[in-house]
Amino acid sequence: MSPGVGLVLEGGGMRVAYTAGVLDCFMDQRVEIPYVIGVSAGANAGSNYVAGQRERNHALFVDLVRERRYQGLANLISERSWFGMDFLFETLPDRLLPFDYEAFRESPRAFTVCATDCATARPVYFRQRERDPREFVRKVMRASSSLPVLSPPVSFDGAKYYDGGVSDPIPIERSLADGNPANVVILTRNAGYQSSPQELGPVSRALLRRYPAIIELTRTRHRHYNAALARVDALEKAGEAFVFRPRRPLVVDRIERNVAKLDSLYRQGYDEALERMDELSRWQGTQSA
């Protein structure tokens, strides 16, 4: 695709198996988008698209989820995190499921990842071209996937960071600000979904007591999320966004471990993207006209 087109990736934990399928279809069909921005698990899927590693997304979001180090109570004991962050951001990319750091560094695609500053609860954006790729994965991408309460924050650059989806769940505005008037957006919720208010319980509030701005943001996050959805919908109606979202009702949750369900969602993403390739090509033509 021509310059000025962005790819915006929502998070959603294991629901991102859908995104993984869409992105693998993109790689098979040679859909080249020059700018990619993602949060949380969406950023993890996006990194494989940026590096051109077609084989990693299915393995990461489907094949390996039963590995005991991936997620579960044992991780809460060993590293205070439901998801095994050392496993996901060190063991897997360095040894078990090698990530091509060099291809990631040299990719023609610009890649931006959002994390949330714990002190201010504001989004902070990091570009892969400005850091060592191994540090980018171990620090920035880990931070962007560190959900409050479920994981501890990640410290670097003199600050602490949580999941990027807390402050900017669908980073469409950042892509627009970075010079992309047209955007392909991959969402992990069905059409018509609206986020509801979330109340933190006493245990969660105690765990987050050092970060009052995060506690406050949690109270209003549903408004930010719904506003971002409305913005995407408006851009789609104006022809300035091309949106993929699951058509069938979701049966996968954020911490899903059922391999059959995850594989089905991955296949759904792939098939739905493949069905729309001609439509995407026509939309692309309107953006370059």
N, C-alpha and C positions, 0 to 999 in steps of 0.2 A: 504494500500500500504506500501511497505517497506520503511525504512529510506532512505533519499537521494532523495525523490520525493517531489517537492513543488507544491503549488497551487497559481497561480499568477492571481490577479483580477484587471482588468482595471476599471477605473471610468466611468463617462459619464452621471451623473445626472439620470433622469428617464429612460434612456436606460438600466440601470442596472436591470430593471424588467426582462430582458433576463437572466442575471446572477442569479437572484433570482430563476427563474425556473430551471436552471441547478443545482444549489446547493440543491434545494429541491429534485430533482431527485436523486442526490448523497446521500442524507440522507435516502430516501426511499430504495435505492438499496445498502445501507451500503458501500458506497465508502469512505474509510477512508484515508485521506491524512494527514500526520503528521505535515506538515509545510504549513502555509497560510500567504501570504502577499497581501495587498490590498491598494488601494488609493481611497480617496473620497467616493462616494456612493458604490463603489466596496468593500471597507473596511466595510461599514455598513452591506451589505449583508453577507460578510464573517464572521462578528462577530456572526451572528445567526447560521452559520454552525459550528463555533468553540464551541459555547455554546450548540449546539444540539437542537435548538429551531425551529423545523420544521414549526410551525404555524406562525412565525413572518414575514417571507419575503413577502408572498403574502399580508398580512395586511399592511406592511410598504410601499411597492412599488405599490400597487394597491388599496386596500380597503379604505385607509385613505387619499388619495390625494385630495379629495374634501373638506376635513376639512379646514376651512378658515385659521387656524393657520399654515397649512402645507407650503403654499407658496402663494405669492401675494403682492400687493401693501401695504396692511395694515401692513405687517411686515417691509417694508421699513421705515414706519413712526415710528413704535414702537421700532425696534432694528437695523435699517439700514441694513437690510438683506432681500433679496427676499424670501429665505427660512426661515421658523420660527425655528431658531436654538435652542432657549430655548424649544420650543415645541418638536423638534426632538430628542434632546439630554438630556432633563430633564423630561418634562411632559410625553412623551411616555414611555421611559424605566422605569421610576419610578412609573407611575400610570396607564396610559391608556392601554399600551401594554407592560406589565412588562417584563423586561429583566432579565434573570437568571444570576445575577452577580457571584453567587457562582459557578455555572457550568462553567461559562466563566473563572473564576480564576483557577479552578481545571481541566480544559480540558487537555487531553493528547496532543492536537494539539498546537504547537507553533504558535503564531499569531504576525505578525509584520505589523505596519501601518506607512506609510510615510506621512510627512508633509513638507512644504517648509518654510525655514527660511526667513523671510521678509528682513532682512538686507543683506544676502548673496545670496539669491535666490538658495541656495543649498538644496538638499533633506536631511532630518533628519529622522532616523528610530527609532521607539519606539516599545518595546516588551511588550505584555500584562502581562507577568509574573514578570515584574520589577516594577509594579505600582498597587495601589489600583484599582480594576476594575471599581468602580464608577467614580474615577478621570480619568481613561483611556477613558471612554466613554465621559465624560463631557469636557475634555480638548483635548486629542489626537485625538479622532475620530471627534470631532467637528472641530478642526483645519484642519484636512485632508479634510474636506468637505466645507471649507470656501473659495469660489471662489473670487479672487480679483474683486473688483467693486461690485459684487453681495452680498458680505458679508464682514464685518470687520474682521481683523485678530484676532486670539486668543492668549492671553498672558499666558505663564507659563514658569517655569524654567529660568526666566530672559530674555526671548526672545519672539518674536511675530511670529506667524506661519499662513501661508495660505494653501490652498488646495495642497495636495501631488501630484496631477496630473499635477500641473504647472511645477514641476521640474523633476518628474519621472513618466510619465503617464502610463507606463507598466513596473513595477519593476522587470523585468526578471533578470537583471544583479545582483541585490541584492540577489535574491533567489539563483542564481548560486554561488555568493560569500559566502552565508551562508551554503554552503555545499550540494546543491541540483543539481546534474548533470542532472536530469530528471525533467521536469515540465509539469503540466497540466495548460494551460493558457485559461482564459475565456475573450474574447474580446467583445466589444459592438458596433463594426462597421462591416459592410459587408466586405467580401474578396475584395481586390483591392482598398480599401479606402486609400486615401492619404490626409494628412492635408495640408491646404493652409496657406500662411502667413496671420497674423492678425495684423491690424493696430489699435492702440488705438486712439479713438477720444479725443478731448480736455477735455471733462468732465471726461472721464476715467483717462486720464493723471493727471488731477487735483486731483482726488480722491486718486491716487497712488503716489502723489508727494513726500511723505515721504519715499518711497521705490523705489529708482531709479533702483536698481538691478532687481526688479520684472518687471519694465517697459522694461528694456533691455532684460530680458529673454523672455518676450512676443513676441518680434521681431523674436526670433530664435526658439521658442518652436516647431513650425511645423517641423523643422529639427530633433530635438530630438525625436519627436513622430514618424516620418517616419523611423528614424534609428532604433528605438525600434521595430517597425513593421517588418523591414527587418531582424533584429536579430531573432525575433520569427519565421519568415518564414524559415530562414536558419536552425534553430534548429528543426523545424518541418520536413523539408526535410531530415535532418540527423537522424531522429527517436528519437531525444532527447527532443522533446516537443509534447504534444498532445493538439491540439487547438480546442476550441469551439468558433464559431463566427456565428452570425445570417445568415441563408441561404437565407431567403426571404428579399427583400429590406425593410429597416427600414422606418416606418412611424411615429416614436416616436422621439421627440426632448428632449433636456436636461431638459426643464421645462414643459413637457407634463402634462396635467391635465385630459385628456380624459380617463376615467376609462376603457372603452371598448377596446381602443387601448393598454393600459397598460396590461390589462388582457390577450389580444391576444399575446402580446410579451412575457409575463410570460409563457403562455401555449406553445408558440413556443420554448422557452428555455428548458422547461421540456421535451417536446416531442422529440426535436432534441437530447437531452442528452440520453433519454431512447433508442432511435434508435441506439445509438452508444455504448451502454454498452458492448456488446460483443467485439467490436473493441477496446474499452478502456482496457478491461480485457486482450486481447492479447498483447496490447502495454505494459501494466504493466508487463506481463510475460517476455517480452524482456528486461526490465530494471533490473529484478531480476535474469536473467539467468547468 
